[in-house]
Amino acid sequence: MDMLSEKEEESSKLDIELAELQAAIKAKEQILAHLHDELPPLRSQRDRAIADAEHSKRRQAQGISGLGDELEERGRWLKGVDTTLRGMLEAGA
């Protein structure tokens, strides 16, 4: 009887732990879905920043001053955001 009682208690603890883990998985899935939704606009911004930076480099090479430094800084920032989000997505998957 004691063994049966111990096994039932252990089973009860495992059921609670399983429920907690399933709740954590659902929360992670929601976060992952949210990050997936945020990714396309950020990719678009990154692509525009890259295109702007390339255009600025061409203009600088031609001797035309412009917003090159600002665009380059924005491109680096967007690349950092993209890298961070990709890391978060890979860690969540």
DSSP file (Angstrom, degrees, kcal/mol; ACC not computed):
  #  RESIDUE AA STRUCTURE BP1 BP2  ACC     N-H-->O    O-->H-N    N-H-->O    O-->H-N    TCO  KAPPA ALPHA  PHI   PSI    X-CA   Y-CA   Z-CA
    1    1 A M     >        0   0    0      0, 0.0     4,-2.5     0, 0.0     5,-0.2   0.000 360.0 360.0 360.0 -39.5    0.0    0.0    0.0
    2    2 A D  H  >  +     0   0    0      1,-0.2     4,-2.5     2,-0.2     5,-0.2   0.916 360.0  49.0 -63.0 -41.8    2.9    2.4    0.8
    3    3 A M  H  > S+     0   0    0      2,-0.2     4,-2.6     1,-0.2    -1,-0.2   0.908 110.9  50.0 -63.7 -41.1    4.4    1.7   -2.6
    4    4 A L  H  > S+     0   0    0      1,-0.2     4,-2.4     2,-0.2    -1,-0.2   0.911 110.8  49.5 -62.9 -42.5    1.2    2.3   -4.3
    5    5 A S  H  X S+     0   0    0     -4,-2.5     4,-2.2     2,-0.2    -2,-0.2   0.907 111.4  49.0 -63.3 -42.7    0.7    5.6   -2.4
    6    6 A E  H  X S+     0   0    0     -4,-2.5     4,-2.7     2,-0.2    -2,-0.2   0.915 111.5  49.2 -63.1 -43.6    4.2    6.7   -3.3
    7    7 A K  H  X S+     0   0    0     -4,-2.6     4,-2.7     2,-0.2    -2,-0.2   0.892 111.1  49.6 -65.3 -39.6    3.7    5.9   -7.0
    8    8 A E  H  X S+     0   0    0     -4,-2.4     4,-2.3     2,-0.2    -1,-0.2   0.905 112.1  48.1 -65.3 -40.6    0.4    7.8   -7.0
    9    9 A E  H  X S+     0   0    0     -4,-2.2     4,-2.3     2,-0.2    -2,-0.2   0.917 112.7  48.2 -64.6 -43.1    2.1   10.8   -5.4
   10   10 A E  H  X S+     0   0    0     -4,-2.7     4,-2.4     1,-0.2    -2,-0.2   0.909 111.6  50.2 -63.0 -42.2    4.9   10.6   -7.9
   11   11 A S  H  X S+     0   0    0     -4,-2.7     4,-2.2     1,-0.2    -2,-0.2   0.898 109.5  51.5 -63.1 -40.1    2.4   10.4  -10.8
   12   12 A S  H  X S+     0   0    0     -4,-2.3     4,-2.0     2,-0.2    -2,-0.2   0.916 110.2  48.5 -62.8 -44.1    0.6   13.4   -9.4
   13   13 A K  H  X S+     0   0    0     -4,-2.3     4,-2.5     1,-0.2    -2,-0.2   0.896 111.4  50.2 -63.0 -40.9    3.8   15.4   -9.2
   14   14 A L  H  X S+     0   0    0     -4,-2.4     4,-2.6     2,-0.2    -1,-0.2   0.875 108.0  53.2 -66.5 -36.8    4.7   14.4  -12.8
   15   15 A D  H  X S+     0   0    0     -4,-2.2     4,-2.3     2,-0.2    -1,-0.2   0.913 110.5  47.4 -63.0 -42.2    1.2   15.4  -14.0
   16   16 A I  H  X S+     0   0    0     -4,-2.0     4,-2.3     2,-0.2    -2,-0.2   0.927 112.9  48.2 -64.2 -45.3    1.6   18.8  -12.5
   17   17 A E  H  X S+     0   0    0     -4,-2.5     4,-2.4     1,-0.2    -2,-0.2   0.897 110.9  51.4 -62.8 -40.3    5.1   19.2  -14.0
   18   18 A L  H  X S+     0   0    0     -4,-2.6     4,-2.4     2,-0.2    -1,-0.2   0.909 109.1  50.2 -63.6 -42.3    3.8   18.1  -17.4
   19   19 A A  H  X S+     0   0    0     -4,-2.3     4,-2.0     2,-0.2    -2,-0.2   0.902 111.0  49.6 -63.0 -40.7    1.0   20.7  -17.2
   20   20 A E  H  X S+     0   0    0     -4,-2.3     4,-2.1     1,-0.2    -2,-0.2   0.914 111.5  48.5 -63.8 -42.5    3.5   23.4  -16.3
   21   21 A L  H  X S+     0   0    0     -4,-2.4     4,-2.2     2,-0.2    -2,-0.2   0.876 109.9  51.6 -66.7 -37.5    5.7   22.5  -19.2
   22   22 A Q  H  X S+     0   0    0     -4,-2.4     4,-2.1     2,-0.2    -1,-0.2   0.888 109.7  50.0 -66.2 -37.9    2.8   22.4  -21.6
   23   23 A A  H  X S+     0   0    0     -4,-2.0     4,-2.1     2,-0.2    -2,-0.2   0.896 110.2  50.5 -65.3 -39.6    1.8   25.9  -20.5
   24   24 A A  H  X S+     0   0    0     -4,-2.1     4,-2.4     1,-0.2    -2,-0.2   0.885 108.5  52.3 -65.3 -38.2    5.4   27.1  -21.0
   25   25 A I  H  X S+     0   0    0     -4,-2.2     4,-2.6     2,-0.2    -2,-0.2   0.918 108.4  50.5 -63.8 -43.3    5.4   25.6  -24.5
   26   26 A K  H  X S+     0   0    0     -4,-2.1     4,-2.0     1,-0.2    -1,-0.2   0.903 110.6  49.5 -61.7 -40.8    2.2   27.4  -25.4
   27   27 A A  H  X S+     0   0    0     -4,-2.1     4,-2.2     1,-0.2    -1,-0.2   0.920 111.8  48.2 -64.2 -43.1    3.7   30.7  -24.1
   28   28 A K  H  X S+     0   0    0     -4,-2.4     4,-2.7     1,-0.2    -2,-0.2   0.883 109.5  53.3 -64.5 -38.2    6.9   30.1  -26.2
   29   29 A E  H  X S+     0   0    0     -4,-2.6     4,-2.4     2,-0.2    -1,-0.2   0.883 108.5  50.1 -64.9 -37.6    4.8   29.3  -29.3
   30   30 A Q  H  X S+     0   0    0     -4,-2.0     4,-2.3     2,-0.2    -2,-0.2   0.915 111.7  47.6 -66.0 -42.7    2.9   32.6  -28.9
   31   31 A I  H  X S+     0   0    0     -4,-2.2     4,-2.5     2,-0.2    -2,-0.2   0.926 112.0  50.5 -62.4 -44.4    6.2   34.5  -28.6
   32   32 A L  H  X S+     0   0    0     -4,-2.7     4,-2.3     1,-0.2    -2,-0.2   0.902 109.9  49.7 -61.5 -42.7    7.6   32.6  -31.6
   33   33 A A  H  X S+     0   0    0     -4,-2.4     4,-1.9     2,-0.2    -1,-0.2   0.902 110.7  50.5 -63.2 -40.8    4.4   33.5  -33.7
   34   34 A H  H  X S+     0   0    0     -4,-2.3     4,-1.6     2,-0.2    -2,-0.2   0.914 110.8  48.6 -63.3 -43.0    4.8   37.1  -32.6
   35   35 A L  H  X S+     0   0    0     -4,-2.5     4,-1.4     1,-0.2    -2,-0.2   0.880 108.5  53.7 -66.0 -37.6    8.4   37.2  -33.7
   36   36 A H  H  < S+     0   0    0     -4,-2.3    -1,-0.2     1,-0.2    -2,-0.2   0.878 108.1  51.1 -62.9 -36.2    7.5   35.6  -37.0
   37   37 A D  H  < S+     0   0    0     -4,-1.9    -1,-0.2     1,-0.2    -2,-0.2   0.844 110.8  48.3 -68.8 -33.0    5.0   38.4  -37.6
   38   38 A E  H  X S+     0   0    0     -4,-1.6     4,-1.4     1,-0.2    -1,-0.2   0.723  96.8  74.9 -78.1 -21.7    7.6   41.0  -36.8
   39   39 A L  H  X S+     0   0    0     -4,-1.4     4,-2.6     1,-0.2     5,-0.2   0.901  86.0  56.0 -65.3 -47.0   10.2   39.6  -39.1
   40   40 A P  H  > S+     0   0    0      0, 0.0     4,-2.4     0, 0.0    -1,-0.2   0.911 108.5  46.8 -57.8 -45.1    8.9   40.5  -42.6
   41   41 A P  H  > S+     0   0    0      0, 0.0     4,-2.5     0, 0.0    -2,-0.2   0.903 113.5  49.8 -63.2 -36.6    8.7   44.3  -41.9
   42   42 A L  H  X S+     0   0    0     -4,-1.4     4,-2.6     2,-0.2     5,-0.2   0.895 109.7  50.5 -67.1 -38.8   12.2   44.2  -40.4
   43   43 A R  H  X S+     0   0    0     -4,-2.6     4,-2.8     2,-0.2    -1,-0.2   0.910 110.2  50.8 -63.1 -41.0   13.6   42.3  -43.4
   44   44 A S  H  X S+     0   0    0     -4,-2.4     4,-2.5    -5,-0.2    -2,-0.2   0.924 111.0  47.8 -62.4 -44.7   12.0   44.9  -45.7
   45   45 A Q  H  X S+     0   0    0     -4,-2.5     4,-2.7     2,-0.2    -2,-0.2   0.910 111.9  50.8 -61.2 -42.3   13.6   47.7  -43.7
   46   46 A R  H  X S+     0   0    0     -4,-2.6     4,-2.7     2,-0.2    -2,-0.2   0.932 110.1  48.8 -61.1 -46.3   16.9   45.9  -43.8
   47   47 A D  H  X S+     0   0    0     -4,-2.8     4,-2.5     1,-0.2    -1,-0.2   0.908 112.7  47.9 -62.4 -41.7   16.7   45.5  -47.6
   48   48 A R  H  X S+     0   0    0     -4,-2.5     4,-2.9     2,-0.2    -1,-0.2   0.912 111.8  50.1 -64.3 -41.4   15.8   49.2  -48.0
   49   49 A A  H  X S+     0   0    0     -4,-2.7     4,-2.6     2,-0.2    -2,-0.2   0.897 111.0  49.0 -64.3 -39.8   18.7   50.2  -45.8
   50   50 A I  H  X S+     0   0    0     -4,-2.7     4,-2.6     2,-0.2    -2,-0.2   0.929 112.6  47.6 -64.0 -45.1   21.1   48.0  -47.7
   51   51 A A  H  X S+     0   0    0     -4,-2.5     4,-2.4     2,-0.2    -2,-0.2   0.919 113.4  48.2 -62.8 -42.8   19.9   49.4  -51.0
   52   52 A D  H  X S+     0   0    0     -4,-2.9     4,-2.6     2,-0.2    -2,-0.2   0.905 111.8  49.9 -62.9 -41.1   20.2   53.0  -49.6
   53   53 A A  H  X S+     0   0    0     -4,-2.6     4,-2.5     2,-0.2    -2,-0.2   0.905 111.1  48.5 -65.7 -41.0   23.7   52.2  -48.3
   54   54 A E  H  X S+     0   0    0     -4,-2.6     4,-2.1     2,-0.2    -1,-0.2   0.908 112.4  49.0 -64.9 -40.7   24.8   50.8  -51.7
   55   55 A H  H  X S+     0   0    0     -4,-2.4     4,-2.3     1,-0.2    -2,-0.2   0.911 110.9  50.4 -63.2 -42.4   23.4   53.9  -53.4
   56   56 A S  H  X S+     0   0    0     -4,-2.6     4,-2.9     2,-0.2    -2,-0.2   0.897 108.5  52.0 -63.5 -40.9   25.2   56.1  -51.0
   57   57 A K  H  X S+     0   0    0     -4,-2.5     4,-2.5     2,-0.2    -1,-0.2   0.910 109.6  49.7 -62.0 -41.3   28.5   54.3  -51.6
   58   58 A R  H  X S+     0   0    0     -4,-2.1     4,-1.4     2,-0.2    -2,-0.2   0.921 112.3  47.6 -62.9 -42.1   28.0   54.8  -55.3
   59   59 A R  H  <>S+     0   0    0     -4,-2.3     5,-2.9     2,-0.2     4,-0.3   0.905 112.0  49.5 -66.0 -40.9   27.3   58.5  -54.8
   60   60 A Q  H ><5S+     0   0    0     -4,-2.9     3,-1.4     1,-0.2    -1,-0.2   0.905 108.1  53.8 -64.6 -39.3   30.3   58.9  -52.5
   61   61 A A  H 3<5S+     0   0    0     -4,-2.5    -1,-0.2     1,-0.3    -2,-0.2   0.818 108.5  50.3 -63.6 -29.4   32.5   57.1  -55.0
   62   62 A Q  T 3<5S-     0   0    0     -4,-1.4    -1,-0.3    -5,-0.2    -2,-0.2   0.482 122.8-108.5 -86.0  -3.3   31.3   59.6  -57.6
   63   63 A G  T < 5S+     0   0    0     -3,-1.4     2,-0.6    -4,-0.3    -3,-0.2   0.616  74.6 135.4  88.5  12.6   32.2   62.5  -55.2
   64   64 A I      < -     0   0    0     -5,-2.9    -1,-0.3    -6,-0.2    -2,-0.2  -0.846  49.1-137.5 -97.5 122.6   28.6   63.5  -54.4
   65   65 A S        +     0   0    0     -2,-0.6     2,-0.2    -3,-0.1    -5,-0.0  -0.436  41.3 133.9 -77.1 154.4   28.1   64.0  -50.6
   66   66 A G        -     0   0    0     -2,-0.1     3,-0.3   -10,-0.0    -1,-0.1  -0.768  67.7 -49.7-165.9-149.3   24.9   62.7  -49.1
   67   67 A L  S  > S+     0   0    0     -2,-0.2     4,-2.7     1,-0.2     5,-0.3  -0.038  78.2 130.4 -97.2  29.6   23.5   60.8  -46.1
   68   68 A G  H  > S+     0   0    0      1,-0.2     4,-2.7     2,-0.2     5,-0.2   0.882  70.4  47.6 -54.7 -47.5   26.1   58.0  -46.4
   69   69 A D  H  > S+     0   0    0     -3,-0.3     4,-2.3     1,-0.2    -1,-0.2   0.919 114.3  46.7 -63.8 -43.1   27.1   57.9  -42.8
   70   70 A E  H  > S+     0   0    0      2,-0.2     4,-2.4     1,-0.2    -2,-0.2   0.912 114.6  47.0 -65.2 -42.0   23.6   58.0  -41.5
   71   71 A L  H  X S+     0   0    0     -4,-2.7     4,-2.7     2,-0.2   -18,-0.2   0.888 111.2  51.5 -67.4 -38.6   22.5   55.3  -43.9
   72   72 A E  H  X S+     0   0    0     -4,-2.7     4,-2.2    -5,-0.3    -1,-0.2   0.921 111.2  47.7 -63.9 -42.3   25.4   53.1  -43.0
   73   73 A E  H  X S+     0   0    0     -4,-2.3     4,-2.3     2,-0.2    -2,-0.2   0.919 112.5  49.0 -63.8 -43.7   24.7   53.5  -39.3
   74   74 A R  H  X S+     0   0    0     -4,-2.4     4,-2.7     1,-0.2     5,-0.2   0.893 110.1  52.2 -63.2 -40.1   21.0   52.6  -39.9
   75   75 A G  H  X S+     0   0    0     -4,-2.7     4,-2.2     2,-0.2    -1,-0.2   0.906 109.5  48.5 -62.8 -41.6   22.0   49.6  -42.0
   76   76 A R  H  X S+     0   0    0     -4,-2.2     4,-2.2     2,-0.2    -2,-0.2   0.907 111.9  50.0 -64.4 -40.4   24.3   48.3  -39.2
   77   77 A W  H  X S+     0   0    0     -4,-2.3     4,-2.4     2,-0.2    -2,-0.2   0.939 111.8  46.9 -63.5 -46.9   21.5   48.8  -36.7
   78   78 A L  H  X S+     0   0    0     -4,-2.7     4,-2.7     1,-0.2    -1,-0.2   0.872 110.6  52.8 -64.3 -36.6   19.0   46.9  -38.8
   79   79 A K  H  X S+     0   0    0     -4,-2.2     4,-2.6    -5,-0.2    -1,-0.2   0.908 109.4  49.8 -64.6 -40.0   21.5   44.1  -39.4
   80   80 A G  H  X S+     0   0    0     -4,-2.2     4,-2.4     2,-0.2    -2,-0.2   0.910 111.3  48.4 -63.6 -42.5   22.0   43.8  -35.7
   81   81 A V  H  X S+     0   0    0     -4,-2.4     4,-2.8     2,-0.2     5,-0.2   0.926 112.0  49.8 -62.3 -45.0   18.2   43.7  -35.1
   82   82 A D  H  X S+     0   0    0     -4,-2.7     4,-2.6     1,-0.2    -2,-0.2   0.922 111.3  48.3 -60.2 -45.5   17.8   41.1  -37.8
   83   83 A T  H  X S+     0   0    0     -4,-2.6     4,-2.3     1,-0.2    -1,-0.2   0.910 112.5  49.3 -62.1 -42.6   20.6   39.0  -36.3
   84   84 A T  H  X S+     0   0    0     -4,-2.4     4,-2.3     2,-0.2    -2,-0.2   0.931 112.2  46.8 -63.5 -46.4   19.1   39.3  -32.8
   85   85 A L  H  X S+     0   0    0     -4,-2.8     4,-2.7     2,-0.2    -2,-0.2   0.899 111.0  52.0 -64.3 -40.3   15.6   38.3  -33.9
   86   86 A R  H  X S+     0   0    0     -4,-2.6     4,-2.6    -5,-0.2    -1,-0.2   0.924 109.8  50.2 -61.0 -41.9   17.0   35.3  -35.9
   87   87 A G  H  X S+     0   0    0     -4,-2.3     4,-2.2     1,-0.2    -2,-0.2   0.903 111.2  48.5 -61.4 -41.0   18.8   34.2  -32.8
   88   88 A M  H  X S+     0   0    0     -4,-2.3     4,-2.1     2,-0.2    -2,-0.2   0.900 111.7  49.5 -66.2 -40.6   15.7   34.5  -30.8
   89   89 A L  H  X S+     0   0    0     -4,-2.7     4,-1.4     1,-0.2    -2,-0.2   0.908 112.3  47.4 -65.0 -41.4   13.7   32.5  -33.4
   90   90 A E  H  < S+     0   0    0     -4,-2.6    -1,-0.2     1,-0.2    -2,-0.2   0.877 112.5  49.4 -68.4 -36.5   16.3   29.8  -33.5
   91   91 A A  H  < S+     0   0    0     -4,-2.2    -1,-0.2     1,-0.2    -2,-0.2   0.846 112.7  48.2 -69.9 -33.1   16.4   29.6  -29.7
   92   92 A G  H  <        0   0    0     -4,-2.1    -1,-0.2     1,-0.2    -2,-0.2   0.737 360.0 360.0 -78.4 -22.6   12.6   29.4  -29.6
   93   93 A A     <        0   0    0     -4,-1.4    -1,-0.2    -5,-0.2    -2,-0.2   0.488 360.0 360.0 -78.6 360.0   12.3   26.7  -32.2
